[in-house]
Amino acid sequence: MTSIEEDESKQAKPVDSQHAHAEDNPSQKSQATKSTSWPVNDSSEPSTQPQTAQSLSPQTSSSESKKQQMKKKMTTKMTKKEIRKRMEKVLKSGKYKMKVGRLIFWDFGGQYVYYTTHQTFMTYRALFLVVFDGSKRLNEEVPDVLCFPGQHMTPTPAVFLLHWVNSILTYCKVVYAGIPRILFVATHKDKIPVEDVETRRALLYSEVEELFKDHEGRNHLVLDKKIFVNATDKNDQEIESLKKAITELTFDHPCWGEKMPNACVPLELEIAELVAAGKQILSLVELKELNSISKVSVLDSVQLHDFLHFQHSLGKLIYFNTIQLQNYVIINPLLMVEVMRSFVTDEGFWPKKRRIQETFRRMSESGIIHREDLYQIWKQKDFRAVLPYKEFIFNILIHLDILAEQRRYDTASGSRLPVEMFFVPCMVTQRNTTSFMDKECTPVRAICLAFVFKGTVIPPALPNRLISACLSMWTLKQYEGRKLLFSGFVVVSFDKSHDIVVCVEGNKILLYIVHKTSAGLIVRDIATVVKECLVTTLERISDFYQSTIHVKRCQQLPFHLEYSCSEMKCFIDEEEALQSNEWVCDTHNITHRAGNSTVWNQEKEKEQCEPNCPGLSDDALNQRPSDIELLRFSIKCASSHMHELVTFLEMSDQWDTITENYPTNKEVAKFVILLKWKEKKEKNNFRALAEALTNMEISSHVLCQVRRIRIAETGM
């Protein structure tokens, strides 16, 4: 970034082309590349050639000579202090304008394990290039490629294109209609005979059109360019077409030429100097001190907050205004690349130390890493800069779904244990090759429902977080000597008779409950509570992403439920199933009675206590409730009673904070406050809940209904 006084030059400087030329060889398959645009001179005088186009064209030798002369003149005649003084003068005059725009390219191709980490760098201010192998048909299986991350399905170019589009639109908030723009680029033109290139181009892009014809994000897609390049030939004319397309789309972006207050420039320059000097993280206190010493302008608290979010949206720093993360600012985003490189990497790049190699081996097999193991990795010379901020970095990684906490509870007391293990979903890349689904998860022994999402493919982070939640609540099952945790697939044991399977297929998350002998013996309480638990978890996850991408949360959930037929192949919408006396599945022509779906919906009248019910026994009252029991209790407790309940539970202050964090989802807030209450004291048990209900003049028999699930437990 450079600045000059308006009377020094009437000609706008060309855009810095250093990063733009990094895209001359976009040959990685199934990758996405983005460019972020900086504000540029918003002069009303039109230019004969766009600034970006100038930067993408060869520069003349005379121009280079003038640059060198100017650089030498500035070096010899102006000191750093004089430059700063002059800058301050321009800023105070209010005539500061940025004459140089900058394009930054992030290449998301490369190591397969990075496919679920890209949300760290995605922003609506970007132009995304989704690059794919044009020598293959879109539905052609890609050989020698691991399963699509977070999915349990056959990898094809179409699957990867859908993955990129959905991931981009999940993590980029919608500020302008149709923004960000997503440009498709086909490669490997050199593998197609010259006489067939145009036919192949037409075929490829007709398949792309068909793939996204009903996609809800279609207005973000650039489908008219039809670029097909030979990325091994820098003289390929289509590369020039690609550069022209990038230029046009960049200049059409609403953020190009965006005005930024001059008051922000001094702090931006100070941060840039610190980054150049090797500084990577600042505490918020340090940043405020840096702001306060400015001789030109000092931002107030609101302006500073806006500055941080604006710079974050540009990709120049990383800042999240959440309770866990708001005290630090990553001023050099490349630090996150180094953090992820430290433990998210292919086997060929594993460290040579035997102990650390063993950590990577365990992580690749199980997807689990211990906290202390990660500390040991960060003690290596290349990553020691992370150690002073290890807790902050942990929280960043959790926030971005790179890590997921593995919650564990003491079996005797029920109290939550310190989090020492983390699930690393992007390291779980193997597909399920066991015979579990064929031999155990059969119509004779299992029931199934589906969470159907609006998108064509679910972004990997959603099922990853759901799988992590399952691992935190139940025990991972072993079968045929292997732990049943694979890409987009997990099996956990509820008890000795019931297993739970979560499997991702396209835009569906399939939930199976498998009984050890017969589907007819599945306990309805268990099926109902598992369904309720996963519905609440997915609501919470969906709410998190809507808040992450700053989209106003609508009342309608991004998914709906469907129940399977008895063959577990056909599905019927939940609303239709519950309202119909019977239905016939299209494929198998089997008639299903209305009662078939009630296994997932325990009838309310059957949950009521008998008239002579004495309530919970003393032994039961002295037990600490499980998370599932707290979930059932939170569902049964009316929102209007929560303020009074948390008062008796001595959780009023925490309730205020939690409701601020979940302003549009009271059901999640109720569950979270009860979890916090349980963790607060050892004596927080069913007796404490019963006493609170009695004080509220509410029947404590609601706890009998909450505890009914215990009758099916068999002491895992």
N, C-alpha and C positions, 0 to 999 in steps of 0.2 A: 504494500500500500504506500503510495506517495501522495504528497500534497504540494500545491504551488499556489502562489497568489494569482488572482485572475488576470492582473495586468502583465504577468510574466510571459504567458503564452496563450494564444487564442486557439491552438490546435490541441485536441484531446490526445492523450498518449494512448498507444495501443495496449490492448489487454495483455497481461502477463501470460505468455504462452508456455511456460515451463511445464505446468501440470497438464495443459491441454494436449500437448504432444505425447504425453504418456499413454494416450488412448490409440496410438497409431497401430497397435496390434491387439485388437480385442478378440482373441481367439479362444479363450477359456470357455468350455462348454457349461451350459446352465449357470451362468453367472449374471450378476446385475452390477452396473456401474453407475455412479451418480456424480453429478456436478453440482456444487453449490455456488450461487452467484452473489457477488458482493455489490453493494450500491455503487453506481457509477454517476458520472456527470449527467445531470438532467437538463442540459442545455436544450433550448427549443430549436436550435439551428440543426437541420438535418445533415447527416454525413453522407457522402457519396458511397462510402463502403462501411458496413457495420464494423464496430470496434473489434468484435470477436473474430470476424472474418479476416481483419488485418492480422490478428495474432495467429491465425491458422494458416496464413500464407507465408511463403519464404520472404525473409527480409533482405533488402538490398544491401550491398556492401557499404555504400555511402551512408546509409542509415546506421549501420553498425558502427562505422567510423565516428559519426556524430555522437552516438551514445557513449563511446569510449572517451571522446574528448570531454563531453559534459561530465562524465563520472570523474575523470582526472581533475577537471576544474573544480568540482565540488569537494573532492578529497583534499586538494591543496589549499583552497581558499576559505573553507568553512569548517570550523570545529563542531563537534557534537553539541557543545553548549550553545554555539551560535545558531545551529539549526533549530534546537529546541526553543530558543528565544524568538526566532522568527516564526516558528509554528504558533507559539503562544500569541504573538501579535496578530496573526491571521485569524486565529480562533476568536480572539476578543473583538475583532472587527465584524464577525458574523458573516464573512465572505468565504469561509472555508468550503471547498468543494473537492470531492474525491475525483481525480482525473484518470485513475486506473482501476479497472474492474479486474477481478481475479476468478478464474475457474479452478476449482479443486476437484480432482478425480479420486474416488475411492474405488479400487478394484476388488470386488467381492468374490472373484473366482479363486481357484486354488484348492487348499486342503478341504476335504469333504467335511471334516468335523466342525468347520467354521460355519456351516450352513444355518445353524440356529443361533448365531451370535450377531447377525447383521443389524438387529434392531437397535444396537448401540449407536449406530451412525446414521440411521434413517431420519429424514426430515422432509416436510412438505415443500421446502424451498429448493429441493433437488430436481434434476431431470434424471430419470432412471433409464439406463439401457439394459434391456434383458436380452442376453446373447444366447443363441442356441445353434446346435449343429444342423445346418441345412442339408447335409447329405443323408439325413435320416427322416423318415416320415414321423409325424407327431405321435402316432400311437404305436410306433415300433419299439419293442423292448430294448433297453440299452444294456448291452452285455458288459460284464466285468464292472458293474457299478453297484455299490451298496444300496440297500433299500432307502427310499426317500425318507429323509429325517422326520421322525414323529409320525410316520405312516407305516401301515402294515399292508403294503400293496406293491404291485410290480412297477419298477421305475421305467417311465417313458418320457420323451421330451415334453409331451402334453402335461404330464404330472408336474414336471419341474417348472414349466411356464406358469401353471396355476399357482404353484407354491410361491413363486416370486411375486406375482401380482397380488395375491392375498396377503402375503407378509408385508409388502410395501404399504398397502392400503390399511392394514391393521395398525401399523406403527406411525403412520403419517396423518396428523390431524387434518380435517377438512376445513380450510380457511377460505379458499377460493374454489368455486365450482370447477371440477375437472382437473384440479391441481392436487398432487403432483402429476406430471405427464410421464407416461411409460412408453418408451420407444423400443420396438423389437428389431433385433439385428441378427440375420442368419449368416453363419460362417461356413467354412469348408466348401466354398464354391469351386476350389481347385480339384475337388474329388468328383465333380460332375462334368461330363463331356461338354465342350464349348457349345455344341449345337443344341444341347438340352437345357442350358442354363435358364433361359426365359420360361420354358415349360415348367421346370422345377420351381422357379420363383413364384409363378402363378399358383402352382399346386400348394406350396408351403403356406402362402399367405391366405389362400382360401381355407386351408385347414385351421389357421389361426383365427380367421373370422368365424368359422363354425364353432370353434372351441369356446369363444367368448361371446357368442351371439346373445345369450341371455344373462350374462354376468352383470351383477349389480354395479361393478366398477368400470363398465365399458366406456363411459365418457372420459376416463383417464387415459385410455389407450390410443396411441398414435398408430393407425393401421394403414395410412395412405402412402407411406414412404417406401415400403417393400424393399428394404435394403438387403443385399446378398453379397457378401464380400469374400475375397480371398485374403485372409489376414496374414498369409505368409509373403505376400507381395505388396511392398510399400507403395508401388506405383499403380496399384489397382485403382481405377477411376472411381469405383464405388466407395473407396475410403474418403475421397474428396466429397462424394455425395453425403456420406455420413457426417463429415465435418460441417457441411452446409446445413444439414438437418439439425445438428446440435446448436449451431449458431442461431438459426431461425427460432427454434423452440426456446432457447435461452433468452433471446430478446423478447419473445412473446410472454415470458413468465411474468406474472404481476409483481414479483419481488425485485425484478431487474430495474435498477434506477431508483429504488426505494430511498426516500429521504431518511436520514438519521440525524438526531439533534447534535449540534456541534459540542454540546456540553459533555457528551459521552466520549469524545475523541481522546482527551488526555488520559483517561483511565484505560482506554483500549491500547494506547501507545505504551503506557507503563507496563501493562500485562504482557504486551508483545516483547518488550525488553527483557522481562523476567524469563519468558519462554526461551528467548535467544540465549540467555545466560544459563539455561539448563534447569530452571525451576519448573515443576510439573503440577504441584498441588498447593493451593493457598487455603488457609482457614478463612472463614467468613470474617473473623476479627481482623486478620491480616489484610483482607481485601478492603475492609472499611477504613483501616488506617492508611492504606495506599490511596484511597479516594480522598481522604481528609487532607492530605498534604499537597493536593493539586494547587498550583498557583493561578490556574485559569478558571476552573469551575469545580465545585464540589456537589456531587449528586446527593439529593436527599434520599431517605429510605425507600420511598416509592420509586423514584427514578433509578436507584441502584437495583431494585428488584426487577424493574422492566429491562434494564441493561443486561442483567444476567440471563433473563429468558430470551432476549433478542440475540445475544451472542451464542447462546445454546442452540437456538434455531438455525443459526448460520453454520454451526459445526465448529466454531472457534474455541469453545470451551464446553464442559459438561457440568450441568447444575440441575439438581432436582430439589424442589421445595417441599420435601416431606420431612417428617419428624426425625427419621433416621439419617437423612442425607443432607439436610439443609445447612450444616455447619462447615462444609468444605466445598471447594470449587476445584475441579480439574481444569487447569488453564491450558494444558497441552493434551488434546484428545488422543494423541498417539500413545499416551501412557496406557490407555485401555487396550490397545493392540498388544502391547508388551505384556500386560496382565493376563490377557487371554492366551497369548502365545506360551506363557509359563506353564500352563497345564492343559490347554486344549490344543492338541497337536497330533499329527500322524506318527506312527511307530518309527518311521525313518528319522524323526527329529527328536526322539526321546533322549534325555540326558544320559551320560555314560556311567554315572555313579550307580552302583548296584541297588542300593536302598531306594533311590528315587525311581529307577527303572521298575522295581517291584511295585511301587505305588502306581505307576502308570499302567502296569499290567493288570493290577486289581481293578483299577478304574475302568479300563477298556472292557473287562469281563463283566463287571457288576454295575457300572455307572455310579459307584459310590466312592467318595473320597473323604478321608478324615480331616478334621480341622488342622491337627498337628502335622499331618503329611503335607498339607498345602503350605504351612509355615516353613517346613523344611525346603520345599521347592523355592520359596521366595528368599531363602537364605543364600541361594546361589548368587554369584557375582553379578550376573546380568539383571537380577530382579530385586536387589537389596533396597532399592529406592522405595519399594512398595511397603516394606516392613513397618515403618513408623505409622503408616495409615492402614494397617491390615484390617482393622474392624470396619472402617469406612469402606474399604474396597470390598470386603465381604458383603456389606449391605448393598453396595452398588450392583454386585454380581447377582444377588438375590432379586433385587428390584428389576433387573433386566432378564431374569429367567435363565441366566447362565448357570447359576446354582439354585438348588431348592433345598430348604431345610428338611431334615429327617427327624421328625418329632418322636420321642420315645417317652414312655411313662413307667414309673415304678409299679411293678405288679402287685406289691403289697399295699402301698399307700395310695396309689393312683396319681401321685404328684408328678408333674412334668420334670424330666431330667434335662440337664444342660445339652444344648445342640452341639454334637461333636461330629456328626456325619452329614454329608451333603450329597444330594443327587446331582450328577452332571449329565443331563439328558442328551446333550450333543455328542457325548462319548459313547452312547449306546447306539450302535450303527448296524448291528447284526439283525437279520430277520429270524423269526421263529421257525426253526427247522425240526422241532420236536413233534411227536405224534399226539400231543395233548388234545388239540382241537378235533382230530379225527376219532380218537379212541374214548375220550372222556367227555368232551363238550358236545354231546349228541342230543337229538330231540327226545330220546328216552330219559335222559338224566338232567336236562338243562332247560331253562327258560331264557328269553331274550327280549330286550327292548333297545331302542335306538334313540340317541340324542341327535336330531337332524338339524344341521346348521344351514343358514341361508346361503353361505358361500359354496362354491363348487369343491374347494379343498380347504380344510381347516388349517390355519397357520400353526406350525409345530409347537409354539409356546403354549397354546391352550391345552392340548392333550398332555404335554409334558408336565404342566402344573397339576393337572388332574391325576396323572400317574403318580406324581410325587405325593399328592395328598393321600392317595390310596396306600402308598408305602408307609406313610406316617401313621395311618390308622390301623392297618392290618399287617399280617406277617407274609412276607414274600414266599411263595410256594416253590418247592423243589420237585422236579419230575424227571425221571430218567437220569438222575445224577446232575441235573442242570437247574439253575435258578431261572424261573420263568419271567425274565425281564428282557425284553427285546425292543427294537425300534417300533414305537406305536403299539406296544402289546405288553400286558402285565397280567399275572395271575396271583392273587393273594388269598389266604385262607381266613374265612370268618370264624369258623370253628372246625371241629373234627369232621363234620358232615357237610359243610357248605364252603364252596370256593367261589370267588368273585373274579370274573374275567373282564378286562377293559381292553378293547381293540379298536383301532382307528382305521376306517375304510372310507376314503374319499371325504365326503362332507358329513359322514356319520361317525359318532362314537358309539360303538356297540357295547352294551352291558349284558353279561351272561351271569346267571347264578347256577352253579352246577352242584347237584346233590350226589353223594357217594354211591347211592343205589338207584334212586328213582326221582324224576321231576315231580311226581305226585306227592312226595314227602317233603318238599321244600316248605319250610315254616313261613307262613305269610307275613308274620311280624318282621322276619329277617328281610324278606324281599322288599317290604314296604319301607323299612328304615334305611336299607342300602340305597334304594331309589331316592328317598328324601335327602339323604346325606349327599349323594352325588349331584342332585339337582341344586341344592344349596351351594355346594362347592363351585359348580359351573356358573351359577349366578354371581358368586363373589369374584371369580376369575374374569368373567365378562365385564363386570362392573369395574374391575381394576384396569382393563384395557381401554374401556371407554373414558376413564379418568386420565389414563396415560396419554391418549391421543387427543384429549380435550374436546371430546364430542359430547354434546348435551345428551344425557342418558334418557332414552325413551322408556316408557312403561313396558313395551313389548320386548321380550327376551330374544336374543339372536338365535335361539334354537327352539324346537318343539319336540315332543315325545311321540314315538310310534311304537306299537306293540307288534311282535312278530307272530306269524302263524305257528302252528304246532310243529311245522318242519323247519322253523327258524330261517326261512328264506324270504317270505313275503311280509310286508308290514302294513299296518293300518294306523292312521292318525289317532292319537289318544282321545281327542274329543269325539270323534266318530265312533270309536270302539266303546266308549262309556255310554253313548246315547243309543247304540244299536242293540237289538235283541240277539242278532246273529249277523255274521258276515262271511262271505265266501272269498277265499284268496284266489287271485287270478291264475297263478301258475299251477297250483296243485288241485284246484277246484274242491277244496276241503271246506266244509261248513263249520264255523266256529261260534260257539255260544257266548253270550255276553259275560258269563261267569269266568271265562278263561283269563281275562285281564285283571280280575279282582285279586289275584295273588300278589299283584304289585300295589294294591290299594286296600289295605285292611279296613273293613267297614267300621265306622265310628261306633255304631251301637254295640258291637262286639267287644269294644274296648272299655265299656262302662263297668264299674264295680257292681258286684251283687249287693242287694239291700243290706245284708248283714256283714259286709266286708269290714274287718277290724282295722284296716289300714296297714301300713308297712310294719314289720316286726322291728324290734330293737336292733337286731343284727343288721337288717336292711338299712335302717336309719343311720347306722354308724358307718355304712359304706360310702366311699367317695364316688360320685357319679362318673360314668365314662363320658367321652366326648359325644358318642351317639345318643346317650341318655340326655345329655345337656341339649343336644340338637332337638330331640323330641320335646323336651320341656320348653325350649324357646319357641317352638312352633305352636304349642298349646297355650302359651302365655300371651294374652292380648297386648298389643302395643300400648294401649291406654293404661295398662297396669304397670308398665316398666319403670316409670319414674318412682312410684311407690315401692316397687320391689327392690330396686337398686339402693334406695334409701335404707331399707331394713338390712340389706346385705352390705352396707357401708361401702358402696361403690359409686356414689353420686358423681364425684369429680371425674373418675375414669369414664363414666357414662357420657358426660358432656363432651369429652375428647373424642370418644369413639363415634358418637352421633355426628360430630363435625367431619370425621373421616368418611362416614357413610351417610351423607345427607339424603340420598335418594333410595336407600335400601335399609329400611328399619329391621327387616328379618335377619339380615347378616349382622347388623349391629347388636341385636338381641343375643345371638349366638356367641359373638366375640366377647361381650361383657361377661357372659357366664363362664367362658373359658378363662378370662382374666381373674374372675372371682375364685375359681377352683384353684388356680395356681398361687393365689395370694397367701392362703393359710392351709396347714395340714388338716385343721378341724372343719374345713368347709366341706360338709357332707350332706346327705339327704336330710338329716335332722335339722340342719341350719335352714335348708329350703322349706321344710315343713313348718318351722317356727315362723318364717317370714310370711308364708301363705296364711297361717293362722292369724297373725297380726293384721293382715290385709283383709281378713274375714272372707277368705277364699278356701274352698274345701281342699284339704291336703290329699284327697283321693286322686287328684291329678297325677301325683307321684306314683300311685299304683299302676296307672296306665303307662307312665314312663318306664317303670321297672319291668313291665311284662316281657320285654325282650330277653331278660335274663333266664327265662325258663328254657330257652333254646341253647344256651351256652353250655359247652361240655368241657370246660377247663383246658383250653389250649395252652 
